[in-house]
Amino acid sequence: MTETDDREQGTSFQPRFDANGLLTAVAVDAESLEILMLAHMDAEALARTRETGLAHFHSRSRGRLWMKGESSGHVLKVEQIRVDCDQDALVLIVRPAGPACHTGAVSCFYRALEGDLLVRIDD
């Protein structure tokens, strides 16, 4: 079995970080299946998430590890981590403790593109 075959079809976890050392991570509500947010994880964020059961990410703007909800209390409790076929993206199935978006919206994806305008989606 080649390394690619093993990564894509095997059972060993071999996360494939990009040139910046990051994976894409999408948080999905375990109950509603709504996409809550998209963020990035480095090796440290992935390790802390797995150790604590709470979502940790790498903040590109802050240049550091951060736990979702560290200041707001709106943490994301991770129930399952799903790994895509080539192991460069993750889906976190989570139970949110409050809104996921820093704006106070339930999801960061609270607007739809209609023509050239962004229209707020009613919850």
C-alpha positions in Angstrom: 0.0 0.0 0.0 1.4 3.4 -1.0 1.5 6.3 1.5 -1.3 8.0 -0.4 -3.4 4.8 -0.3 -2.7 4.4 3.4 -3.7 8.0 4.1 -6.8 7.8 2.0 -8.0 4.3 2.8 -6.1 3.2 5.8 -6.9 3.4 9.5 -4.0 5.5 10.8 -4.5 9.2 11.5 -2.0 11.1 9.5 -3.1 14.7 9.4 -1.8 16.6 6.4 -1.1 20.2 7.4 -0.6 22.8 4.7 2.6 24.9 4.1 1.5 27.1 7.0 1.1 24.1 9.3 -2.7 24.3 9.3 -5.8 22.1 8.6 -9.2 23.5 7.8 -11.8 22.7 10.5 -15.6 23.1 10.1 -17.7 23.1 13.2 -21.2 21.5 12.8 -23.9 21.5 15.4 -24.5 17.9 16.5 -28.3 18.4 16.9 -29.3 20.7 14.0 -26.4 19.8 11.7 -26.0 23.5 10.9 -22.6 24.7 9.9 -21.5 26.9 12.8 -18.1 28.1 11.8 -14.9 27.5 9.8 -11.5 27.9 11.4 -8.0 26.5 11.2 -6.1 24.1 13.4 -2.4 23.6 13.8 -0.9 20.5 15.5 -1.2 22.2 18.9 -4.8 23.1 18.5 -5.6 19.6 17.2 -3.8 18.0 20.2 -5.6 20.3 22.7 -9.0 19.6 21.2 -8.4 15.9 21.4 -7.1 16.2 25.0 -9.8 18.4 26.4 -12.9 17.7 24.2 -13.3 21.4 23.6 -12.6 23.0 20.3 -9.2 24.8 20.0 -8.0 26.6 16.9 -5.1 28.5 15.6 -6.0 32.2 15.2 -4.3 33.5 12.1 -5.0 37.1 13.1 -3.7 36.7 16.6 -0.9 34.3 15.6 -1.7 32.0 18.5 -3.7 29.1 19.9 -7.2 30.0 21.1 -10.0 28.0 22.6 -13.4 28.8 21.2 -15.3 30.6 23.9 -12.2 31.4 26.0 -13.5 34.9 26.7 -17.3 34.6 25.9 -17.9 31.2 27.5 -19.5 30.0 24.3 -17.3 26.9 24.0 -17.8 24.1 21.5 -17.9 20.6 23.1 -16.6 18.2 20.5 -18.5 14.9 20.2 -16.7 13.6 17.1 -13.9 14.6 14.7 -14.5 13.5 11.2 -11.5 13.4 8.8 -11.8 13.9 5.0 -10.3 11.5 2.5 -6.8 13.0 2.2 -6.7 14.1 5.9 -6.3 17.8 5.3 -9.7 18.9 6.6 -11.8 18.1 9.6 -15.4 18.3 10.6 -16.0 18.8 14.3 -19.4 17.6 15.4 -20.1 19.8 18.4 -22.5 20.9 21.1 -22.3 24.7 21.3 -22.7 26.5 24.6 -24.2 29.6 23.1 -23.7 31.4 19.8 -20.8 30.3 17.7 -20.2 33.6 16.0 -18.4 36.5 17.7 -21.3 38.7 16.3 -23.8 36.9 18.6 -25.3 35.0 15.7 -25.9 31.2 16.2 -23.7 30.5 13.1 -21.0 32.5 11.4 -22.9 31.8 8.2 -25.9 34.0 8.9 -26.0 35.8 5.5 -26.7 34.6 2.0 -25.4 36.2 -1.2 -28.3 37.4 -3.4 -27.0 39.1 -6.5 -24.4 41.5 -5.1 -26.0 41.9 -1.7 -25.6 40.0 1.5 -29.0 39.2 3.1 -29.4 38.1 6.6 -30.9 34.6 7.0 -33.7 34.5 9.5 -33.1 31.8 12.2 
